[in-house]
């Protein structure tokens, strides 16, 4: 007699074996971005058009700089996961692998460049 619940038997049985985890991850990052991006747009919009010293003063404070870093990291991770899903749906073979590596590399480079620029402005 097996003492497994229906849920335990169903875990990992989807086509990719990670569909539910991927869906939850995308949902979580989407909700986080839905709250962070409007606040970030307000902060960046307020700093937009000001002189360099005013922008440095804005991003020298902890909240705007941490929020900007979170938007960059979470946004690029969300982009990479969504683009990877799209590529998996429409490409195949070596093209799929190359495109996935490109998308992940692109999102990592954008996040790293943005974080570097943020550190340079904030410090």
ZAFI-658624 format. One line per field, with one value per residue: x, z, y of N, C-alpha, C, CB in turn. Coordinates in nm, 4 decimals. Atoms other than C-alpha are relative to their C-alpha. Glycine has a CB too. Example, Ala and Ser with C-alpha at 12.3 -4.5 7.8 and 13.67 -1.06 7.14 Angstrom:
2
nc1 <- (0.0890|-0.0820);
nc3 <- (0.0000|-0.0060);
nc2 <- (-0.1190|-0.1190);
cac1 <- (1.2300|1.3670);
cac3 <- (0.7800|0.7140);
cac2 <- (-0.4500|-0.1060);
cc1 <- (0.0900|-0.0770);
cc3 <- (0.0000|0.0730);
cc2 <- (0.1200|0.1090);
cbc1 <- (-0.0992|0.0414);
cbc3 <- (0.1246|-0.1415);
cbc2 <- (0.0027|0.0462);
END
This chain:
123
nc1 <- (0.0841|-0.0779|0.0548|-0.0272|0.1181|0.0150|-0.0916|-0.1361|-0.0145|0.0089|-0.1131|-0.0999|0.0548|0.0331|-0.0841|-0.1367|-0.0281|-0.0184|0.0982|0.0639|-0.1015|-0.0250|0.1177|-0.0007|-0.1107|0.0404|0.1070|-0.0592|-0.0776|0.0932|0.0662|-0.1016|-0.0241|0.1199|-0.0057|-0.1257|-0.0232|0.0585|-0.0773|-0.1276|0.0247|0.0197|-0.1302|-0.0840|0.0638|-0.0303|-0.1423|-0.0232|-0.0077|-0.0728|-0.1444|-0.0703|-0.0097|0.1322|0.0211|-0.0872|0.0599|0.1171|-0.0400|-0.0870|0.0873|0.0130|0.1218|-0.0035|-0.1048|0.0379|0.1139|-0.0521|-0.0717|0.0997|0.0699|-0.0925|-0.0255|0.1241|0.0507|-0.0788|0.0257|0.1332|-0.0166|-0.0714|0.0877|0.1063|-0.0567|-0.0377|0.1231|0.0407|-0.0939|0.0274|0.1226|-0.0049|-0.1258|-0.0370|-0.1363|-0.1125|0.0483|0.0621|-0.1047|-0.0757|0.0854|0.0153|-0.1263|-0.0076|0.0955|-0.0472|-0.1199|0.0429|0.0635|-0.1042|-0.0830|0.0788|0.0103|-0.1321|-0.0309|0.0846|-0.0478|-0.1247|0.0326|0.0638|-0.1054|-0.0800|0.0775|0.0319|-0.1189);
nc3 <- (0.0000|0.0109|-0.0821|0.0672|0.0314|0.1430|0.0334|0.0020|0.1222|0.1167|0.0072|0.0998|0.1084|0.1159|0.1180|-0.0263|-0.1384|-0.0860|0.0421|-0.1119|-0.0645|0.0895|-0.0058|-0.1268|0.0036|0.0874|-0.0677|-0.1115|0.0497|0.0605|-0.1076|-0.0589|0.0935|0.0061|-0.1105|-0.0001|0.1173|-0.0098|-0.0962|0.0638|0.1054|-0.0674|-0.0490|0.1151|0.0647|-0.0804|0.0187|0.1417|0.0344|-0.1002|0.0218|-0.0422|-0.1467|-0.0542|0.0288|-0.0932|-0.1328|-0.0008|-0.0031|-0.1146|-0.1068|0.0104|0.0624|0.1472|0.0575|-0.0198|0.0886|0.1362|0.0125|0.0032|0.1288|0.1010|-0.0157|0.0143|0.1351|0.0980|-0.0236|0.0540|0.1453|0.0440|-0.0140|0.1000|0.1335|0.0097|0.0236|0.1375|0.0879|-0.0100|0.0728|0.1442|0.0634|-0.0332|0.0294|-0.0364|0.0002|-0.1307|-0.1018|0.0228|-0.0353|-0.1462|-0.0550|0.0335|-0.0822|-0.1385|-0.0024|0.0193|-0.1214|-0.1021|0.0338|-0.0256|-0.1453|-0.0529|0.0440|-0.0768|-0.1389|0.0004|0.0149|-0.1242|-0.1010|0.0366|-0.0295|-0.1432|-0.0840);
nc2 <- (-0.1174|-0.1227|-0.1082|-0.1263|-0.0792|-0.0281|-0.1090|0.0532|0.0794|-0.0884|-0.0922|0.0350|0.0822|-0.0831|0.0178|-0.0462|0.0407|-0.1177|-0.0997|-0.0678|-0.0845|-0.1124|-0.0872|-0.0715|-0.0947|-0.1116|-0.0727|-0.0728|-0.1139|-0.0952|-0.0750|-0.0878|-0.1096|-0.0840|-0.0951|-0.0757|-0.0841|-0.1341|-0.0788|-0.0286|-0.0987|-0.1286|-0.0475|-0.0346|-0.1152|-0.1192|-0.0312|-0.0273|-0.1414|-0.0768|0.0009|0.1212|0.0055|0.0349|0.1429|0.0730|-0.0091|0.0888|0.1408|0.0253|0.0481|0.1465|0.0532|-0.0021|0.0841|0.1405|0.0260|0.0080|0.1271|0.1076|-0.0053|0.0522|0.1433|0.0756|-0.0234|0.0754|0.1427|0.0233|-0.0029|0.1205|0.1172|-0.0104|0.0198|0.1407|0.0759|-0.0261|0.0697|0.1439|0.0296|-0.0233|0.0413|0.1368|0.0418|-0.0862|-0.1386|-0.0219|-0.0116|-0.1238|-0.1132|-0.0031|-0.0516|-0.1418|-0.0758|-0.0009|-0.0849|-0.1388|-0.0513|-0.0112|-0.1165|-0.1216|-0.0175|-0.0352|-0.1357|-0.0910|-0.0040|-0.0744|-0.1423|-0.0430|-0.0152|-0.1176|-0.1214|-0.0081|-0.0188);
cac1 <- (0.0000|0.1368|0.0888|0.1238|-0.1248|-0.2597|-0.0518|0.2692|0.2059|0.1382|0.4490|0.6897|0.4515|0.3984|0.5589|0.8580|0.8462|0.8747|0.5651|0.4019|0.7224|0.7845|0.4285|0.4546|0.7901|0.6542|0.3437|0.5470|0.7846|0.4925|0.3148|0.6369|0.7000|0.3398|0.4011|0.7607|0.7520|0.4970|0.6924|1.0180|0.8714|0.7617|1.1109|1.2923|1.0383|1.0999|1.4767|1.4462|1.5541|1.7329|2.1010|2.3606|2.3974|2.0217|2.0104|2.3071|2.1336|1.8175|1.9977|2.2316|1.9320|1.8731|1.5121|1.5508|1.8768|1.7530|1.4262|1.6154|1.8403|1.5393|1.3576|1.6658|1.7316|1.3718|1.2716|1.5570|1.4969|1.1273|1.2234|1.4667|1.2131|0.9366|1.1595|1.2909|0.9349|0.8548|1.1691|1.0904|0.7470|0.8594|1.2197|1.3793|1.7167|2.0399|1.8587|1.6579|1.9681|2.1528|1.8576|1.8070|2.1755|2.1554|1.8463|1.9878|2.3220|2.1495|1.9377|2.2411|2.4481|2.1667|2.1184|2.4931|2.5356|2.2413|2.3696|2.7156|2.5662|2.3541|2.6575|2.8530|2.5715|2.4932|2.8522);
cac3 <- (0.0000|-0.1007|0.1382|-0.1163|-0.1530|-0.4926|-0.4852|-0.4075|-0.7015|-0.9358|-0.8519|-1.1452|-1.3855|-1.6204|-1.9624|-1.8348|-1.4777|-1.3472|-1.4840|-1.1512|-0.9962|-1.3023|-1.2931|-0.9240|-0.9779|-1.2648|-1.0651|-0.7619|-0.9626|-1.1535|-0.8313|-0.6832|-0.9968|-0.9986|-0.6614|-0.7172|-1.0679|-1.0077|-0.7024|-0.8960|-1.1895|-0.9480|-0.7962|-1.1299|-1.2794|-0.9934|-1.0471|-1.4255|-1.5544|-1.2382|-1.2256|-1.1491|-0.7807|-0.7188|-0.8871|-0.6802|-0.3661|-0.4620|-0.5221|-0.2260|-0.0019|0.0780|-0.0382|-0.3988|-0.4525|-0.3032|-0.4970|-0.8198|-0.7577|-0.6857|-0.9988|-1.2075|-1.0652|-1.0390|-1.3693|-1.5620|-1.3983|-1.4901|-1.8467|-1.8750|-1.7462|-1.9751|-2.2815|-2.2065|-2.1933|-2.5248|-2.6867|-2.5561|-2.7167|-3.0623|-3.1222|-3.1208|-3.1256|-3.1184|-3.2024|-2.8831|-2.6721|-2.8305|-2.7914|-2.4274|-2.3538|-2.5328|-2.3406|-2.0040|-2.0859|-2.2085|-1.8966|-1.6742|-1.8586|-1.8402|-1.4665|-1.3971|-1.6028|-1.4292|-1.0850|-1.1718|-1.2891|-0.9746|-0.7526|-0.9452|-0.9040|-0.5404|-0.4124);
cac2 <- (0.0000|0.3415|0.6305|0.9131|1.1918|1.2886|1.6077|1.4183|1.1837|1.4795|1.6867|1.6887|1.5153|1.8123|1.8411|2.0397|1.9043|2.2629|2.4356|2.5142|2.6462|2.8618|2.9957|3.0843|3.2507|3.4609|3.5516|3.6526|3.8704|4.0268|4.1230|4.2601|4.4654|4.5889|4.7534|4.8641|5.0096|5.2905|5.4047|5.3827|5.5776|5.8517|5.8745|5.8702|6.1115|6.3507|6.3289|6.3593|6.6980|6.8035|6.8843|6.6179|6.7068|6.6842|6.3421|6.2267|6.3519|6.1605|5.8318|5.8735|5.8081|5.4396|5.3979|5.5229|5.3380|5.0084|5.0347|5.1007|4.8015|4.5781|4.6962|4.6239|4.2780|4.1575|4.3177|4.1605|3.8214|3.8458|3.9405|3.6490|3.3958|3.5249|3.5407|3.1924|3.0600|3.2271|3.0856|2.7369|2.7603|2.8746|2.7593|2.4181|2.2483|2.4465|2.7694|2.7353|2.6824|2.9745|3.2108|3.1134|3.1716|3.5075|3.6220|3.5209|3.6858|4.0019|4.0370|3.9751|4.2356|4.4924|4.4324|4.4478|4.7656|4.9292|4.8324|4.9645|5.2959|5.3154|5.2616|5.5239|5.7779|5.6938|5.6999);
cc1 <- (0.0891|-0.0701|0.0373|-0.1311|-0.0050|0.0958|0.1431|0.0236|0.0035|0.1200|0.1015|-0.0516|-0.0398|0.0990|0.1438|0.0462|0.0231|-0.1035|-0.0618|0.0981|0.0298|-0.1157|-0.0023|0.1107|-0.0343|-0.1092|0.0546|0.0789|-0.0907|-0.0704|0.0985|0.0266|-0.1197|-0.0026|0.1238|0.0107|-0.0700|0.0748|0.1331|-0.0157|-0.0204|0.1343|0.0892|-0.0587|0.0268|0.1455|0.0320|0.0001|0.0706|0.1487|0.0631|0.0040|-0.1341|-0.0300|0.0859|-0.0582|-0.1217|0.0418|0.1020|-0.0822|-0.0256|-0.1231|0.0039|0.1058|-0.0321|-0.1161|0.0459|0.0737|-0.0977|-0.0751|0.0887|0.0133|-0.1268|-0.0572|0.0747|-0.0176|-0.1365|0.0050|0.0645|-0.0895|-0.1120|0.0505|0.0418|-0.1225|-0.0465|0.0901|-0.0242|-0.1255|0.0184|0.1295|0.0316|0.1457|0.1054|-0.0411|-0.0608|0.1060|0.0764|-0.0825|-0.0198|0.1271|0.0143|-0.0905|0.0473|0.1240|-0.0376|-0.0606|0.1019|0.0877|-0.0750|-0.0105|0.1337|0.0393|-0.0821|0.0431|0.1317|-0.0261|-0.0647|0.1045|0.0848|-0.0740|-0.0174|0.1216|0.0843);
cc3 <- (0.0000|0.0790|-0.0605|-0.0273|-0.1499|-0.0436|-0.0123|-0.1263|-0.1235|-0.0148|-0.1017|-0.1167|-0.1222|-0.1132|0.0278|0.1409|0.0938|-0.0288|0.1142|0.0710|-0.0854|0.0043|0.1292|0.0040|-0.0842|0.0668|0.1138|-0.0478|-0.0649|0.1064|0.0659|-0.0904|-0.0098|0.1130|-0.0077|-0.1146|0.0087|0.0988|-0.0605|-0.1095|0.0612|0.0449|-0.1152|-0.0741|0.0741|-0.0201|-0.1431|-0.0257|0.1028|-0.0311|0.0657|0.1515|0.0640|-0.0235|0.0926|0.1407|0.0113|0.0166|0.1085|0.1203|-0.0186|-0.0776|-0.1524|-0.0596|0.0158|-0.0924|-0.1448|-0.0223|-0.0076|-0.1318|-0.1102|0.0085|-0.0244|-0.1411|-0.1050|0.0181|-0.0574|-0.1534|-0.0506|0.0075|-0.1048|-0.1408|-0.0200|-0.0284|-0.1442|-0.0985|0.0032|-0.0782|-0.1514|-0.0684|0.0416|-0.0345|0.0506|0.0037|0.1340|0.1068|-0.0131|0.0393|0.1509|0.0658|-0.0271|0.0901|0.1446|0.0125|-0.0139|0.1268|0.1126|-0.0253|0.0275|0.1498|0.0590|-0.0381|0.0777|0.1443|0.0110|-0.0118|0.1268|0.1099|-0.0284|0.0325|0.1506|0.0859|-0.0449);
cc2 <- (0.1243|0.1099|0.1351|0.0717|0.0233|0.1103|-0.0510|-0.0831|0.0893|0.0933|-0.0512|-0.0808|0.0818|-0.0210|0.0423|-0.0370|0.1177|0.1078|0.0775|0.0928|0.1219|0.0994|0.0813|0.1054|0.1219|0.0835|0.0843|0.1215|0.1039|0.0843|0.0956|0.1191|0.0936|0.1024|0.0895|0.0996|0.1360|0.0912|0.0406|0.1055|0.1377|0.0586|0.0438|0.1189|0.1291|0.0431|0.0402|0.1506|0.0855|-0.0048|-0.1233|-0.0139|-0.0362|-0.1484|-0.0847|0.0017|-0.0919|-0.1454|-0.0313|-0.0470|-0.1495|-0.0475|0.0073|-0.0916|-0.1486|-0.0365|-0.0120|-0.1316|-0.1173|-0.0036|-0.0554|-0.1518|-0.0818|0.0163|-0.0791|-0.1515|-0.0384|-0.0026|-0.1281|-0.1233|0.0019|-0.0232|-0.1450|-0.0857|0.0182|-0.0756|-0.1501|-0.0387|0.0034|-0.0426|-0.1436|-0.0250|0.0977|0.1457|0.0349|0.0216|0.1301|0.1229|0.0115|0.0528|0.1498|0.0838|0.0089|0.0885|0.1467|0.0576|0.0166|0.1215|0.1302|0.0262|0.0418|0.1423|0.1023|0.0119|0.0768|0.1507|0.0546|0.0231|0.1232|0.1306|0.0163|0.0294|0.1149);
cbc1 <- (-0.0960|0.0186|0.0515|0.0783|0.0007|-0.1451|-0.0076|0.0263|-0.1144|-0.1257|0.0663|0.1079|-0.1199|-0.0034|-0.0562|0.0091|0.1205|0.1402|-0.1078|-0.0568|0.1294|0.0221|-0.1285|0.0169|0.1253|-0.0499|-0.1052|0.0902|0.1060|-0.1035|-0.0597|0.1305|0.0336|-0.1256|-0.0018|0.1162|-0.0462|-0.1457|0.0225|0.0600|-0.1228|-0.0944|0.0702|0.0147|-0.1491|-0.0272|0.0851|-0.1071|-0.1358|-0.0280|0.0640|0.1414|0.0492|-0.1104|0.0329|0.1419|-0.0399|-0.0811|0.0559|0.0801|-0.1339|-0.0042|-0.1212|0.0240|0.1344|-0.0387|-0.1052|0.0931|0.0963|-0.0985|-0.0427|0.1372|0.0551|-0.1032|0.0074|0.1487|0.0060|-0.0983|0.0841|0.1258|-0.0607|-0.0657|0.1202|0.0692|-0.1110|0.0037|0.1446|-0.0155|-0.1072|-0.0222|0.1174|-0.0902|0.0159|0.1153|-0.1028|-0.0898|0.0962|0.0429|-0.1351|-0.0336|0.1201|-0.0376|-0.1394|0.0311|0.0974|-0.1007|-0.1132|0.0857|0.0435|-0.1413|-0.0487|0.1056|-0.0258|-0.1425|0.0178|0.0897|-0.0933|-0.1035|0.0891|0.0353|-0.1384|-0.0635|0.0830);
cbc3 <- (0.1219|-0.1490|0.1459|-0.1311|0.0769|-0.0325|0.1059|0.1257|-0.0118|0.0083|0.1392|0.0640|0.0496|0.0394|-0.1176|-0.0194|0.0031|-0.0181|-0.0772|0.0986|0.0254|-0.1436|-0.0118|0.1156|-0.0540|-0.1370|0.0526|0.0808|-0.1003|-0.0852|0.1055|0.0255|-0.1374|0.0057|0.1326|-0.0062|-0.1241|0.0416|0.1303|-0.0581|-0.0848|0.1214|0.0817|-0.0955|-0.0109|0.1501|0.0392|-0.0868|-0.0207|0.1422|0.0556|-0.0549|0.0551|-0.0647|-0.1484|0.0008|0.0307|-0.1294|-0.1332|0.0361|0.0020|0.1376|0.0510|-0.0482|0.0651|0.1481|0.0131|-0.0289|0.1184|0.1144|-0.0333|0.0158|0.1402|0.1053|-0.0332|0.0117|0.1521|0.0496|-0.0417|0.0851|0.1420|0.0080|-0.0219|0.1291|0.0982|-0.0291|0.0402|0.1469|0.0398|-0.0261|0.0390|-0.0733|-0.1473|-0.0976|-0.1119|0.0378|-0.0092|-0.1479|-0.0689|0.0544|-0.0601|-0.1464|-0.0058|0.0482|-0.1123|-0.1142|0.0447|0.0036|-0.1480|-0.0618|0.0667|-0.0507|-0.1505|-0.0056|0.0547|-0.1147|-0.1203|0.0460|0.0046|-0.1501|-0.0695|0.0460|0.0018);
cbc2 <- (-0.0005|0.0417|-0.0101|-0.0227|0.1347|0.0399|0.1109|-0.0851|-0.1014|0.0821|0.0172|-0.0742|-0.0771|0.1471|0.0795|0.1513|-0.0902|0.0574|-0.0659|-0.1020|-0.0795|-0.0496|-0.0831|-0.0983|-0.0671|-0.0531|-0.0968|-0.0921|-0.0470|-0.0741|-0.0962|-0.0771|-0.0551|-0.0866|-0.0742|-0.0947|-0.0724|-0.0111|-0.0790|-0.1281|-0.0397|-0.0165|-0.1097|-0.1203|-0.0217|-0.0273|-0.1190|-0.0692|0.0528|-0.0539|0.1293|-0.0002|0.1346|0.0879|-0.0323|0.0606|0.1450|0.0165|-0.0396|0.1269|0.0789|-0.0591|0.0755|0.1403|0.0314|-0.0264|0.1115|0.1182|-0.0190|0.0160|0.1444|0.0648|-0.0292|0.0456|0.1460|0.0374|-0.0329|0.1087|0.1207|-0.0215|-0.0049|0.1351|0.0930|-0.0468|0.0442|0.1512|0.0310|-0.0410|0.0972|0.1431|0.0963|-0.0999|-0.0183|-0.0188|0.0220|-0.1188|-0.1171|0.0101|-0.0130|-0.1410|-0.0761|0.0215|-0.0648|-0.1439|-0.0403|0.0091|-0.0937|-0.1269|-0.0056|-0.0122|-0.1294|-0.0984|0.0147|-0.0453|-0.1427|-0.0479|0.0217|-0.1046|-0.1253|-0.0045|-0.0050|-0.1288|-0.1238);
END
